[in-house]
Amino acid sequence: MDKKSALDRIISALSKQKQYTVQLKNDQLEIASANYRTVFYIPVNQALESFKNGNNADDFLLMLEDNFSTSEIDNSRIYPLIKKTASIKN
Amino acid sequence: MNILSVPLFCDLSIAYAEDRETTYHYLTMDYGIDVEKIEKISSNNINSVLPILRTIDDDIPLFTIDTLAAEQSDLEASLLLNSALKKQIKAKIGSQYLFCLPFDNLLLISGVDKVELYVSMMSAITSQFINSAYKLSDNIYFSINSSVKIIERMNLI
């Protein structure tokens, strides 16, 4: 499977999950979780790496669920991050 | 969902995110968070990091950052907000300086005595990491007494 097809499958699989919204921004996937009200970014290459062992996105979705599973925010780990304004505005 | 953020300067903003070790989770406006409280908490956290401003080479007056903890290296660009680093910049470089933050994990700072040379060096260093997935800004900024403007675009990103 070529990179574009794999990426299309990941985005399609994520879009079917109502708790996630996903957009391709530059070389990153922006994944938002309505359940946990946070957004995070995964480099496209990393997403493809997670996906390469199968033809479905189950492993990738499990990884996301693990990533979002702790809904309580730890105040001691909140940082101000400098970002390009255009990259964080819809 | 809109990411919780405030304007910083020029084309940059501050977003607030929780470090989950493997990735940062950006807080959204939907979270119902007290923004002033988040600003205070996050400011305290970034100020708890101890950055060291050092030249990239003994003969080259171009500065970058070391942190005492390796896991904080991905915060490097955002350490521009760190109060201890601001003091070091003022002491070692002065109140006027150039800087660029091409990637989340790279911050380069120089004086303003040889602008063309420093811009060239920043562009050269940045070009070595052009395939990084953590691109931030391709601009070079000039800070004078806390006022910041863009002086050059590296056209690399």
gemmi code that builds the backbone of each chain (N, CA, C; Angstrom):
import gemmi

chains = {
    "A": [
        ("MET", (0.851, -1.196, 0.000), (0.000, 0.000, 0.000), (0.890, 1.251, 0.000)),
        ("ASP", (0.589, 2.198, -0.887), (1.432, 3.386, -0.906), (1.037, 4.337, 0.228)),
        ("LYS", (1.896, 5.329, 0.433), (1.700, 6.230, 1.574), (0.358, 6.957, 1.517)),
        ("LYS", (0.018, 7.428, 0.325), (-1.216, 8.202, 0.208), (-2.434, 7.344, 0.534)),
        ("SER", (-2.425, 6.096, 0.024), (-3.557, 5.193, 0.284), (-3.660, 4.890, 1.779)),
        ("ALA", (-2.486, 4.652, 2.416), (-2.486, 4.361, 3.848), (-3.011, 5.554, 4.641)),
        ("LEU", (-2.556, 6.730, 4.234), (-2.998, 7.937, 4.937), (-4.500, 8.149, 4.751)),
        ("ASP", (-4.987, 7.919, 3.541), (-6.427, 8.056, 3.271), (-7.226, 7.092, 4.146)),
        ("ARG", (-6.699, 5.878, 4.333), (-7.413, 4.889, 5.150), (-7.448, 5.305, 6.615)),
        ("ILE", (-6.330, 5.836, 7.088), (-6.291, 6.298, 8.486), (-7.318, 7.414, 8.696)),
        ("ILE", (-7.303, 8.387, 7.795), (-8.219, 9.527, 7.940), (-9.669, 9.060, 7.833)),
        ("SER", (-9.919, 8.142, 6.913), (-11.273, 7.621, 6.740), (-11.727, 6.868, 7.994)),
        ("ALA", (-10.832, 6.034, 8.534), (-11.187, 5.255, 9.728), (-11.458, 6.170, 10.917)),
        ("LEU", (-10.622, 7.199, 11.052), (-10.814, 8.126, 12.169), (-12.115, 8.903, 12.015)),
        ("SER", (-12.429, 9.273, 10.803), (-13.625, 10.081, 10.559), (-14.905, 9.313, 10.881)),
        ("LYS", (-14.824, 7.962, 10.829), (-16.001, 7.153, 11.152), (-16.228, 7.067, 12.657)),
        ("GLN", (-15.195, 7.370, 13.426), (-15.317, 7.356, 14.884), (-15.836, 8.721, 15.319)),
        ("LYS", (-17.033, 8.731, 15.886), (-17.657, 10.025, 16.170), (-16.870, 10.864, 17.173)),
        ("GLN", (-16.069, 10.190, 18.021), (-15.358, 10.974, 19.042), (-14.135, 11.699, 18.504)),
        ("TYR", (-13.739, 11.401, 17.257), (-12.544, 12.041, 16.713), (-12.878, 12.873, 15.479)),
        ("THR", (-12.184, 13.977, 15.357), (-12.174, 14.692, 14.082), (-10.716, 14.809, 13.676)),
        ("VAL", (-10.457, 14.665, 12.415), (-9.063, 14.636, 11.969), (-8.881, 15.513, 10.745)),
        ("GLN", (-7.770, 16.219, 10.734), (-7.414, 17.043, 9.575), (-5.935, 16.842, 9.281)),
        ("LEU", (-5.595, 16.904, 8.015), (-4.185, 16.880, 7.629), (-3.696, 18.314, 7.565)),
        ("LYS", (-2.719, 18.651, 8.406), (-2.166, 20.006, 8.418), (-0.668, 19.907, 8.193)),
        ("ASN", (-0.209, 20.440, 7.091), (1.191, 20.323, 6.705), (1.581, 18.846, 6.734)),
        ("ASP", (2.566, 18.486, 7.514), (2.982, 17.086, 7.556), (2.479, 16.392, 8.813)),
        ("GLN", (1.407, 16.915, 9.383), (0.913, 16.335, 10.625), (-0.582, 16.045, 10.545)),
        ("LEU", (-0.997, 15.041, 11.306), (-2.426, 14.806, 11.488), (-2.847, 15.525, 12.750)),
        ("GLU", (-3.853, 16.377, 12.644), (-4.420, 17.033, 13.820), (-5.631, 16.214, 14.231)),
        ("ILE", (-5.565, 15.643, 15.430), (-6.643, 14.772, 15.884), (-7.287, 15.393, 17.116)),
        ("ALA", (-8.572, 15.661, 17.021), (-9.302, 16.254, 18.142), (-10.257, 15.217, 18.699)),
        ("SER", (-10.368, 15.198, 20.017), (-11.291, 14.283, 20.661), (-12.402, 15.076, 21.319)),
        ("ALA", (-13.629, 14.854, 20.867), (-14.765, 15.551, 21.471), (-14.961, 15.087, 22.909)),
        ("ASN", (-14.663, 13.811, 23.175), (-14.847, 13.278, 24.532), (-13.903, 13.931, 25.533)),
        ("TYR", (-12.670, 14.137, 25.116), (-11.669, 14.622, 26.066), (-11.329, 16.093, 25.874)),
        ("ARG", (-11.900, 16.702, 24.866), (-11.786, 18.145, 24.643), (-10.335, 18.612, 24.530)),
        ("THR", (-9.523, 17.777, 23.949), (-8.139, 18.164, 23.673), (-7.807, 17.831, 22.214)),
        ("VAL", (-6.691, 18.409, 21.769), (-6.232, 18.197, 20.395), (-4.773, 17.790, 20.449)),
        ("PHE", (-4.383, 16.844, 19.625), (-2.960, 16.596, 19.539), (-2.559, 16.303, 18.108)),
        ("TYR", (-1.244, 16.326, 17.892), (-0.712, 16.210, 16.537), (0.203, 14.998, 16.437)),
        ("ILE", (0.101, 14.297, 15.329), (1.002, 13.174, 15.063), (1.636, 13.405, 13.696)),
        ("PRO", (2.968, 13.370, 13.639), (3.592, 13.469, 12.323), (3.062, 12.368, 11.405)),
        ("VAL", (2.842, 12.698, 10.144), (2.276, 11.731, 9.197), (3.102, 10.450, 9.157)),
        ("ASN", (4.422, 10.586, 9.167), (5.273, 9.389, 9.111), (5.031, 8.465, 10.296)),
        ("GLN", (4.798, 9.078, 11.478), (4.543, 8.269, 12.675), (3.192, 7.549, 12.550)),
        ("ALA", (2.209, 8.242, 12.013), (0.896, 7.624, 11.818), (0.997, 6.452, 10.850)),
        ("LEU", (1.752, 6.650, 9.785), (1.915, 5.578, 8.797), (2.641, 4.385, 9.407)),
        ("GLU", (3.617, 4.670, 10.261), (4.363, 3.607, 10.935), (3.420, 2.760, 11.784)),
        ("SER", (2.496, 3.425, 12.494), (1.536, 2.714, 13.343), (0.612, 1.850, 12.511)),
        ("PHE", (0.420, 2.232, 11.282), (-0.577, 1.598, 10.429), (-0.018, 0.466, 9.578)),
        ("LYS", (1.309, 0.418, 9.439), (1.889, -0.389, 8.363), (1.692, -1.897, 8.522)),
        ("ASN", (1.438, -2.347, 9.753), (1.329, -3.793, 9.946), (-0.040, -4.361, 9.619)),
        ("GLY", (-0.980, -3.534, 9.292), (-2.306, -4.061, 8.981), (-2.991, -3.260, 7.908)),
        ("ASN", (-4.071, -3.798, 7.417), (-4.825, -3.076, 6.401), (-6.036, -2.367, 6.995)),
        ("ASN", (-6.146, -2.393, 8.293), (-7.204, -1.598, 8.923), (-6.560, -0.708, 9.991)),
        ("ALA", (-7.335, 0.163, 10.547), (-6.777, 1.164, 11.453), (-6.973, 0.802, 12.917)),
        ("ASP", (-7.267, -0.479, 13.192), (-7.565, -0.860, 14.577), (-6.434, -0.535, 15.544)),
        ("ASP", (-5.190, -0.899, 15.141), (-4.055, -0.630, 16.025), (-3.910, 0.865, 16.277)),
        ("PHE", (-4.122, 1.609, 15.212), (-3.984, 3.057, 15.341), (-5.052, 3.626, 16.278)),
        ("LEU", (-6.281, 3.108, 16.145), (-7.364, 3.583, 17.015), (-7.116, 3.199, 18.473)),
        ("LEU", (-6.553, 2.008, 18.679), (-6.229, 1.592, 20.049), (-5.170, 2.523, 20.648)),
        ("MET", (-4.191, 2.866, 19.824), (-3.147, 3.781, 20.283), (-3.758, 5.126, 20.672)),
        ("LEU", (-4.707, 5.593, 19.887), (-5.363, 6.863, 20.195), (-6.135, 6.778, 21.498)),
        ("GLU", (-6.850, 5.649, 21.663), (-7.647, 5.496, 22.873), (-6.737, 5.482, 24.103)),
        ("ASP", (-5.589, 4.798, 23.980), (-4.614, 4.809, 25.073), (-4.153, 6.228, 25.349)),
        ("ASN", (-3.919, 6.950, 24.260), (-3.388, 8.298, 24.381), (-4.370, 9.237, 25.055)),
        ("PHE", (-5.659, 9.012, 24.810), (-6.678, 9.901, 25.366), (-7.253, 9.376, 26.682)),
        ("SER", (-6.815, 8.177, 27.102), (-7.539, 7.492, 28.169), (-7.523, 8.225, 29.507)),
        ("THR", (-6.499, 9.030, 29.746), (-6.475, 9.776, 31.000), (-7.091, 11.145, 30.751)),
        ("SER", (-8.310, 11.319, 31.206), (-9.002, 12.563, 30.875), (-8.677, 13.692, 31.856)),
        ("GLU", (-8.232, 13.342, 33.062), (-7.880, 14.377, 34.025), (-6.598, 15.083, 33.607)),
        ("ILE", (-6.632, 16.388, 33.581), (-5.429, 17.122, 33.216), (-4.541, 17.299, 34.445)),
        ("ASP", (-3.267, 17.021, 34.260), (-2.299, 17.183, 35.331), (-1.719, 18.596, 35.240)),
        ("ASN", (-2.112, 19.458, 36.169), (-1.673, 20.860, 36.106), (-0.162, 21.024, 36.087)),
        ("SER", (0.531, 20.090, 36.716), (1.991, 20.230, 36.805), (2.666, 19.968, 35.459)),
        ("ARG", (1.890, 19.514, 34.490), (2.479, 19.198, 33.186), (1.917, 20.079, 32.061)),
        ("ILE", (1.280, 21.176, 32.439), (0.764, 22.092, 31.413), (1.835, 23.137, 31.098)),
        ("TYR", (2.145, 23.278, 29.824), (3.167, 24.226, 29.397), (2.606, 25.187, 28.350)),
        ("PRO", (3.162, 26.420, 28.327), (2.816, 27.331, 27.235), (3.731, 27.017, 26.058)),
        ("LEU", (3.174, 26.714, 24.918), (3.985, 26.354, 23.760), (3.845, 27.419, 22.671)),
        ("ILE", (4.979, 27.880, 22.176), (4.950, 28.849, 21.076), (4.592, 28.112, 19.790)),
        ("LYS", (3.600, 28.621, 19.100), (3.164, 28.007, 17.841), (2.904, 29.102, 16.810)),
        ("LYS", (3.024, 28.745, 15.570), (2.617, 29.655, 14.506), (1.112, 29.838, 14.599)),
        ("THR", (0.666, 31.088, 14.671), (-0.759, 31.341, 14.863), (-1.613, 30.614, 13.823)),
        ("ALA", (-1.161, 30.661, 12.580), (-1.946, 30.032, 11.508), (-2.089, 28.525, 11.699)),
        ("SER", (-1.129, 27.909, 12.393), (-1.157, 26.454, 12.528), (-2.152, 25.974, 13.579)),
        ("ILE", (-2.603, 26.858, 14.450), (-3.511, 26.424, 15.517), (-4.911, 27.029, 15.372)),
        ("LYS", (-5.093, 27.799, 14.317), (-6.421, 28.356, 14.046), (-7.074, 27.556, 12.931)),
        ("ASN", (-8.354, 27.267, 13.108), (-9.068, 26.527, 12.066), (-9.354, 27.431, 10.874)),
    ],
    "B": [
        ("MET", (-12.713, 21.883, 17.133), (-12.484, 22.499, 18.448), (-11.372, 23.533, 18.346)),
        ("ASN", (-11.563, 24.664, 19.000), (-10.550, 25.710, 18.954), (-9.522, 25.523, 20.062)),
        ("ILE", (-8.283, 25.539, 19.686), (-7.213, 25.396, 20.671), (-7.113, 26.672, 21.501)),
        ("LEU", (-6.984, 26.486, 22.806), (-6.848, 27.629, 23.715), (-5.510, 28.312, 23.445)),
        ("SER", (-5.554, 29.590, 23.078), (-4.304, 30.280, 22.746), (-4.446, 31.778, 22.956)),
        ("VAL", (-3.300, 32.426, 23.087), (-3.275, 33.896, 23.174), (-2.183, 34.388, 22.218)),
        ("PRO", (-2.358, 35.582, 21.629), (-1.330, 36.110, 20.728), (-0.020, 36.362, 21.480)),
        ("LEU", (1.112, 36.123, 20.793), (2.420, 36.408, 21.393), (3.008, 37.650, 20.717)),
        ("PHE", (3.518, 37.502, 19.530), (3.954, 38.631, 18.718), (4.046, 38.170, 17.263)),
        ("CYS", (4.038, 39.138, 16.358), (4.126, 38.844, 14.917), (3.147, 37.718, 14.547)),
        ("ASP", (3.675, 36.639, 13.973), (2.816, 35.550, 13.508), (2.773, 34.384, 14.497)),
        ("LEU", (3.130, 34.639, 15.742), (3.214, 33.563, 16.738), (2.193, 33.738, 17.867)),
        ("SER", (1.764, 32.614, 18.405), (0.838, 32.610, 19.547), (1.353, 31.638, 20.597)),
        ("ILE", (0.751, 31.726, 21.768), (1.024, 30.736, 22.815), (-0.194, 29.829, 22.926)),
        ("ALA", (0.036, 28.526, 22.765), (-1.022, 27.536, 22.990), (-0.684, 26.814, 24.291)),
        ("TYR", (-1.685, 26.289, 24.945), (-1.461, 25.617, 26.232), (-1.685, 24.117, 26.053)),
        ("ALA", (-0.706, 23.348, 26.507), (-0.789, 21.915, 26.254), (-0.253, 21.128, 27.441)),
        ("GLU", (-0.823, 19.948, 27.608), (-0.367, 19.042, 28.665), (0.649, 18.071, 28.078)),
        ("ASP", (1.778, 17.967, 28.725), (2.812, 17.033, 28.297), (2.408, 15.625, 28.708)),
        ("ARG", (2.063, 14.788, 27.703), (1.698, 13.383, 27.976), (2.850, 12.435, 27.630)),
        ("GLU", (4.053, 12.955, 27.700), (5.280, 12.190, 27.451), (5.490, 11.858, 25.974)),
        ("THR", (4.537, 11.165, 25.351), (4.745, 10.842, 23.938), (4.237, 11.945, 23.017)),
        ("THR", (3.354, 12.772, 23.525), (2.828, 13.861, 22.707), (2.276, 14.951, 23.616)),
        ("TYR", (2.014, 16.115, 23.038), (1.367, 17.186, 23.787), (-0.110, 17.221, 23.439)),
        ("HIS", (-0.956, 17.289, 24.452), (-2.381, 17.445, 24.228), (-2.745, 18.908, 24.431)),
        ("TYR", (-3.209, 19.539, 23.367), (-3.534, 20.963, 23.432), (-4.915, 21.146, 24.044)),
        ("LEU", (-4.993, 22.053, 25.001), (-6.282, 22.338, 25.633), (-7.142, 23.133, 24.651)),
        ("THR", (-8.432, 22.887, 24.698), (-9.328, 23.604, 23.790), (-10.212, 24.559, 24.576)),
        ("MET", (-10.801, 25.480, 23.845), (-11.698, 26.454, 24.465), (-12.885, 25.742, 25.107)),
        ("ASP", (-13.208, 24.551, 24.590), (-14.360, 23.809, 25.096), (-14.150, 23.282, 26.513)),
        ("TYR", (-12.928, 23.345, 26.974), (-12.645, 22.715, 28.256), (-13.231, 23.468, 29.441)),
        ("GLY", (-13.654, 24.704, 29.206), (-14.231, 25.480, 30.298), (-13.212, 25.861, 31.338)),
        ("ILE", (-12.013, 26.172, 30.875), (-10.908, 26.446, 31.790), (-10.779, 27.940, 32.038)),
        ("ASP", (-10.373, 28.280, 33.229), (-10.065, 29.662, 33.575), (-8.726, 30.011, 32.908)),
        ("VAL", (-8.775, 30.848, 31.860), (-7.576, 31.120, 31.077), (-6.464, 31.749, 31.934)),
        ("GLU", (-6.849, 32.683, 32.800), (-5.826, 33.330, 33.650), (-5.134, 32.300, 34.542)),
        ("LYS", (-5.916, 31.343, 35.040), (-5.340, 30.299, 35.899), (-4.370, 29.435, 35.100)),
        ("ILE", (-4.774, 29.082, 33.871), (-3.904, 28.263, 33.022), (-2.619, 29.024, 32.688)),
        ("GLU", (-2.755, 30.312, 32.408), (-1.568, 31.122, 32.092), (-0.593, 31.106, 33.276)),
        ("LYS", (-1.136, 31.250, 34.476), (-0.287, 31.292, 35.668), (0.377, 29.934, 35.932)),
        ("ILE", (-0.420, 28.875, 35.851), (0.112, 27.526, 36.099), (1.196, 27.184, 35.075)),
        ("SER", (0.896, 27.447, 33.797), (1.842, 27.065, 32.743), (3.113, 27.916, 32.809)),
        ("SER", (2.936, 29.180, 33.203), (4.108, 30.053, 33.349), (5.017, 29.531, 34.460)),
        ("ASN", (4.415, 29.133, 35.574), (5.209, 28.554, 36.665), (5.935, 27.294, 36.202)),
        ("ASN", (5.243, 26.465, 35.418), (5.853, 25.213, 34.967), (7.022, 25.464, 34.019)),
        ("ILE", (6.851, 26.391, 33.074), (7.949, 26.641, 32.123), (9.117, 27.303, 32.861)),
        ("ASN", (8.810, 28.090, 33.886), (9.892, 28.734, 34.633), (10.617, 27.765, 35.563)),
        ("SER", (10.034, 26.589, 35.768), (10.713, 25.585, 36.603), (11.801, 24.855, 35.817)),
        ("VAL", (11.791, 25.022, 34.500), (12.846, 24.424, 33.667), (14.090, 25.302, 33.776)),
        ("LEU", (15.250, 24.666, 33.836), (16.489, 25.424, 33.979), (17.303, 25.361, 32.688)),
        ("PRO", (17.111, 26.330, 31.809), (17.845, 26.320, 30.549), (19.231, 26.940, 30.704)),
        ("ILE", (20.138, 26.507, 29.862), (21.488, 27.091, 29.851), (21.751, 27.615, 28.451)),
        ("LEU", (21.998, 28.917, 28.368), (22.288, 29.542, 27.080), (23.764, 29.334, 26.774)),
        ("ARG", (24.075, 28.686, 25.651), (25.475, 28.423, 25.317), (25.720, 28.664, 23.835)),
        ("THR", (26.961, 28.978, 23.497), (27.284, 29.142, 22.084), (27.377, 27.763, 21.432)),
        ("ILE", (27.038, 27.703, 20.140), (27.086, 26.404, 19.471), (28.516, 25.956, 19.233)),
        ("ASP", (29.442, 26.914, 19.300), (30.855, 26.610, 19.105), (31.646, 27.716, 19.802)),
        ("ASP", (32.833, 27.374, 20.302), (33.629, 28.375, 21.020), (33.919, 29.607, 20.180)),
        ("ASP", (34.051, 29.417, 18.871), (34.426, 30.539, 18.004), (33.242, 31.222, 17.337)),
        ("ILE", (32.050, 30.714, 17.591), (30.879, 31.263, 16.896), (29.896, 31.853, 17.911)),
        ("PRO", (29.645, 33.157, 17.850), (28.747, 33.789, 18.837), (27.272, 33.615, 18.492)),
        ("LEU", (26.907, 32.383, 18.229), (25.510, 32.051, 17.966), (25.087, 31.101, 19.081)),
        ("PHE", (23.977, 31.426, 19.711), (23.610, 30.718, 20.932), (22.459, 29.739, 20.709)),
        ("THR", (22.485, 28.679, 21.491), (21.357, 27.758, 21.554), (21.147, 27.381, 23.019)),
        ("ILE", (20.268, 26.431, 23.257), (19.862, 26.137, 24.636), (20.211, 24.702, 25.012)),
        ("ASP", (20.691, 24.535, 26.212), (20.766, 23.208, 26.822), (19.772, 23.177, 27.972)),
        ("THR", (19.181, 22.030, 28.199), (18.359, 21.883, 29.396), (18.936, 20.768, 30.244)),
        ("LEU", (18.688, 20.840, 31.537), (19.257, 19.841, 32.431), (18.581, 18.484, 32.240)),
        ("ALA", (17.329, 18.510, 31.809), (16.609, 17.252, 31.601), (16.397, 17.026, 30.111)),
        ("ALA", (16.826, 15.862, 29.625), (16.739, 15.574, 28.189), (15.306, 15.632, 27.675)),
        ("GLU", (14.354, 15.211, 28.547), (12.969, 15.176, 28.077), (12.386, 16.567, 27.862)),
        ("GLN", (13.114, 17.596, 28.343), (12.623, 18.958, 28.135), (13.154, 19.568, 26.842)),
        ("SER", (13.967, 18.808, 26.110), (14.565, 19.369, 24.903), (13.528, 19.691, 23.833)),
        ("ASP", (12.384, 18.993, 23.869), (11.359, 19.294, 22.869), (10.593, 20.571, 23.185)),
        ("LEU", (10.923, 21.185, 24.299), (10.329, 22.465, 24.682), (11.201, 23.634, 24.250)),
        ("GLU", (12.319, 23.332, 23.592), (13.363, 24.350, 23.447), (12.873, 25.680, 22.886)),
        ("ALA", (12.117, 25.657, 21.814), (11.657, 26.918, 21.228), (10.799, 27.703, 22.223)),
        ("SER", (9.978, 26.986, 22.963), (9.077, 27.658, 23.898), (9.791, 28.172, 25.137)),
        ("LEU", (11.047, 27.753, 25.323), (11.814, 28.283, 26.452), (12.128, 29.767, 26.280)),
        ("LEU", (11.822, 30.308, 25.118), (11.930, 31.753, 24.933), (11.042, 32.483, 25.949)),
        ("LEU", (10.060, 31.779, 26.492), (9.144, 32.355, 27.487), (9.678, 32.207, 28.909)),
        ("ASN", (10.786, 31.504, 29.062), (11.343, 31.204, 30.390), (12.056, 32.424, 30.961)),
        ("SER", (11.715, 32.789, 32.171), (12.261, 34.029, 32.758), (13.771, 33.937, 32.982)),
        ("ALA", (14.272, 32.771, 33.376), (15.717, 32.620, 33.592), (16.482, 32.775, 32.275)),
        ("LEU", (15.898, 32.261, 31.204), (16.557, 32.386, 29.901), (16.580, 33.848, 29.458)),
        ("LYS", (15.491, 34.552, 29.704), (15.445, 35.974, 29.336), (16.573, 36.740, 30.030)),
        ("LYS", (16.814, 36.409, 31.302), (17.896, 37.075, 32.044), (19.259, 36.723, 31.445)),
        ("GLN", (19.419, 35.457, 31.064), (20.699, 35.045, 30.469), (20.936, 35.744, 29.126)),
        ("ILE", (19.868, 35.881, 28.341), (20.003, 36.561, 27.045), (20.446, 38.005, 27.273)),
        ("LYS", (19.816, 38.662, 28.225), (20.147, 40.062, 28.490), (21.598, 40.190, 28.965)),
        ("ALA", (22.017, 39.241, 29.813), (23.371, 39.303, 30.363), (24.441, 38.964, 29.321)),
        ("LYS", (24.170, 37.966, 28.479), (25.209, 37.485, 27.556), (25.148, 38.150, 26.183)),
        ("ILE", (23.963, 38.610, 25.776), (23.814, 39.167, 24.426), (23.394, 40.636, 24.478)),
        ("GLY", (22.447, 40.938, 25.328), (21.979, 42.315, 25.439), (20.480, 42.403, 25.225)),
        ("SER", (19.964, 43.619, 25.140), (18.516, 43.797, 25.013), (18.069, 43.803, 23.553)),
        ("GLN", (19.042, 43.737, 22.619), (18.713, 43.603, 21.205), (19.307, 42.284, 20.703)),
        ("TYR", (18.482, 41.492, 20.077), (19.012, 40.209, 19.588), (18.141, 39.669, 18.454)),
        ("LEU", (18.752, 38.789, 17.681), (18.029, 38.066, 16.633), (17.722, 36.671, 17.168)),
        ("PHE", (16.631, 36.112, 16.715), (16.383, 34.714, 17.061), (15.521, 34.056, 15.997)),
        ("CYS", (15.615, 32.744, 15.945), (14.707, 31.970, 15.097), (14.338, 30.703, 15.844)),
        ("LEU", (13.140, 30.220, 15.588), (12.664, 28.968, 16.182), (12.045, 28.128, 15.067)),
        ("PRO", (12.918, 27.559, 14.230), (12.421, 26.829, 13.062), (11.670, 25.548, 13.414)),
        ("PHE", (12.035, 24.959, 14.539), (11.385, 23.714, 14.963), (11.058, 23.809, 16.453)),
        ("ASP", (10.133, 22.970, 16.913), (9.770, 22.978, 18.339), (10.990, 22.764, 19.226)),
        ("ASN", (11.972, 22.033, 18.710), (13.115, 21.668, 19.547), (14.402, 22.397, 19.151)),
        ("LEU", (14.265, 23.558, 18.543), (15.464, 24.318, 18.185), (15.211, 25.815, 18.315)),
        ("LEU", (16.060, 26.476, 19.103), (16.019, 27.927, 19.254), (17.435, 28.445, 19.062)),
        ("LEU", (17.607, 29.389, 18.152), (18.913, 29.980, 17.891), (18.820, 31.481, 18.168)),
        ("ILE", (19.827, 32.014, 18.847), (19.810, 33.425, 19.237), (21.190, 34.014, 18.958)),
        ("SER", (21.202, 35.266, 18.509), (22.490, 35.923, 18.283), (22.372, 37.400, 18.607)),
        ("GLY", (23.524, 38.059, 18.637), (23.529, 39.501, 18.769), (23.142, 40.153, 17.454)),
        ("VAL", (23.312, 41.471, 17.374), (22.910, 42.184, 16.155), (24.097, 42.911, 15.522)),
        ("ASP", (25.313, 42.544, 15.947), (26.489, 43.238, 15.428), (26.837, 42.833, 13.990)),
        ("LYS", (26.484, 41.586, 13.617), (26.757, 41.129, 12.247), (25.512, 40.411, 11.732)),
        ("VAL", (24.497, 41.190, 11.439), (23.192, 40.619, 11.117), (23.256, 39.646, 9.934)),
        ("GLU", (23.896, 40.071, 8.850), (23.929, 39.214, 7.650), (24.581, 37.867, 7.941)),
        ("LEU", (25.668, 37.899, 8.712), (26.368, 36.662, 9.058), (25.467, 35.754, 9.890)),
        ("TYR", (24.824, 36.324, 10.890), (23.982, 35.507, 11.767), (22.790, 34.926, 11.016)),
        ("VAL", (22.175, 35.734, 10.152), (21.040, 35.246, 9.368), (21.486, 34.074, 8.494)),
        ("SER", (22.660, 34.222, 7.900), (23.199, 33.169, 7.052), (23.456, 31.897, 7.862)),
        ("MET", (24.009, 32.054, 9.052), (24.304, 30.893, 9.892), (23.018, 30.206, 10.364)),
        ("MET", (22.029, 31.018, 10.732), (20.759, 30.431, 11.183), (20.117, 29.622, 10.049)),
        ("SER", (20.170, 30.172, 8.848), (19.591, 29.481, 7.697), (20.337, 28.180, 7.420)),
        ("ALA", (21.659, 28.233, 7.534), (22.473, 27.047, 7.266), (22.177, 25.942, 8.280)),
        ("ILE", (22.095, 26.312, 9.542), (21.823, 25.311, 10.585), (20.430, 24.722, 10.408)),
        ("THR", (19.470, 25.605, 10.155), (18.090, 25.153, 9.988), (17.961, 24.181, 8.821)),
        ("SER", (18.705, 24.448, 7.759), (18.585, 23.601, 6.560), (19.021, 22.164, 6.817)),
        ("GLN", (19.819, 21.963, 7.867), (20.266, 20.602, 8.174), (19.150, 19.735, 8.747)),
        ("PHE", (18.101, 20.390, 9.239), (17.013, 19.634, 9.881), (15.706, 19.796, 9.125)),
        ("ILE", (15.819, 20.061, 7.840), (14.655, 20.461, 7.060), (13.576, 19.388, 7.025)),
        ("ASN", (13.959, 18.131, 7.255), (12.962, 17.060, 7.217), (12.273, 16.822, 8.555)),
        ("SER", (12.571, 17.663, 9.535), (11.940, 17.500, 10.839), (10.422, 17.604, 10.729)),
        ("ALA", (9.740, 16.785, 11.520), (8.268, 16.818, 11.507), (7.739, 17.914, 12.425)),
        ("TYR", (8.650, 18.601, 13.117), (8.208, 19.550, 14.137), (8.501, 20.990, 13.735)),
        ("LYS", (8.116, 21.326, 12.511), (8.395, 22.661, 11.999), (7.571, 23.715, 12.739)),
        ("LEU", (8.198, 24.840, 12.973), (7.495, 25.895, 13.700), (7.407, 27.177, 12.860)),
        ("SER", (8.538, 27.854, 12.643), (8.486, 29.104, 11.879), (9.745, 29.258, 11.039)),
        ("ASP", (9.585, 29.744, 9.821), (10.760, 29.970, 8.978), (11.203, 31.428, 9.009)),
        ("ASN", (10.697, 32.190, 9.946), (11.090, 33.594, 10.057), (12.246, 33.779, 11.027)),
        ("ILE", (13.016, 34.835, 10.782), (14.021, 35.272, 11.757), (13.504, 36.576, 12.360)),
        ("TYR", (13.534, 36.634, 13.666), (12.920, 37.742, 14.390), (13.997, 38.620, 15.020)),
        ("PHE", (13.656, 39.896, 15.158), (14.549, 40.874, 15.783), (13.833, 41.406, 17.019)),
        ("SER", (14.452, 41.244, 18.165), (13.868, 41.724, 19.413), (14.662, 42.928, 19.911)),
        ("ILE", (13.960, 44.009, 20.137), (14.592, 45.200, 20.688), (13.729, 45.701, 21.843)),
        ("ASN", (14.300, 45.626, 23.018), (13.599, 46.056, 24.232), (12.186, 45.466, 24.317)),
        ("SER", (12.106, 44.163, 24.124), (10.853, 43.407, 24.250), (9.875, 43.596, 23.098)),
        ("SER", (10.220, 44.458, 22.138), (9.385, 44.584, 20.946), (9.991, 43.690, 19.860)),
        ("VAL", (9.161, 42.944, 19.152), (9.674, 41.955, 18.200), (9.108, 42.199, 16.803)),
        ("LYS", (9.978, 42.103, 15.801), (9.490, 42.167, 14.418), (10.234, 41.125, 13.579)),
        ("ILE", (9.639, 40.766, 12.457), (10.256, 39.802, 11.539), (11.230, 40.557, 10.640)),
        ("ILE", (12.468, 40.047, 10.507), (13.410, 40.740, 9.626), (13.806, 39.926, 8.406)),
        ("GLU", (13.564, 38.636, 8.430), (14.031, 37.801, 7.327), (13.197, 36.526, 7.283)),
        ("ARG", (13.004, 36.020, 6.073), (12.333, 34.734, 5.919), (13.338, 33.759, 5.312)),
        ("MET", (13.477, 32.609, 5.936), (14.501, 31.674, 5.479), (14.070, 30.903, 4.243)),
        ("ASN", (12.759, 30.861, 3.966), (12.250, 30.139, 2.796), (12.697, 28.681, 2.781)),
        ("LEU", (12.748, 28.106, 3.932), (13.216, 26.721, 4.007), (12.098, 25.760, 4.361)),
        ("ILE", (11.028, 26.273, 4.921), (10.003, 25.361, 5.439), (8.797, 25.336, 4.500)),
    ],
}
model = gemmi.Model(1)
for chain_id, residues in chains.items():
    chain = gemmi.Chain(chain_id)
    for i, (resn, *xyz) in enumerate(residues, 1):
        res = gemmi.Residue()
        res.name, res.seqid = resn, gemmi.SeqId(i, " ")
        for name, pos in zip(("N", "CA", "C"), xyz):
            atom = gemmi.Atom()
            atom.name, atom.element = name, gemmi.Element(name[0])
            atom.pos, atom.b_iso = gemmi.Position(*pos), 0.0
            res.add_atom(atom)
        chain.add_residue(res)
    model.add_chain(chain)
structure = gemmi.Structure()
structure.add_model(model)
structure.setup_entities()
